[in-house]
């Protein structure tokens, strides 16, 4: 079950690259997720503050018209790295292999990136609605899903 959760946290990082690590940082800080060093550093006050601030900035920047596509190399790489980091933390918190958790989180990041992109563009067309509404729903899914994963421990 823990390794599936590592994939899922990566998937949510694929939707919003910094939401999953911010949720993971908060889970470690609050004691929901118990990690040993060096991964435990994600739960330090500076890391929690920085990741939370960056996640909020990303949620806003995602809605701006000049924001590049998540599937472009910088966005995709961020989703792979953040999915891997979050997956490693989740796996370690469940006493599983950090490396396997990182791999599954990274794969989840790729899947979330492309599936999220297809879902978002498809829903905008199908529902004939403004993209902002689907983007806000995607924000909700990324936040709620990430919190759900890190609260399982």
Secondary structure, DSSP 8 states (H G I E B T S, - for coil): -HHHHHHHHHHHHHHSHHHHHHHHHHHHHHTSS---TTGGGGGSHHHHHHHHHHHHHHHHHTTSTT---TTSHHHHHHHHHHHHHHHHHHHHHTTS-HHHHHHHHHHHHHHHHHHHHHHHHHHHHHHT--HHHHHHHHHHHHHHHHHHHHTT-
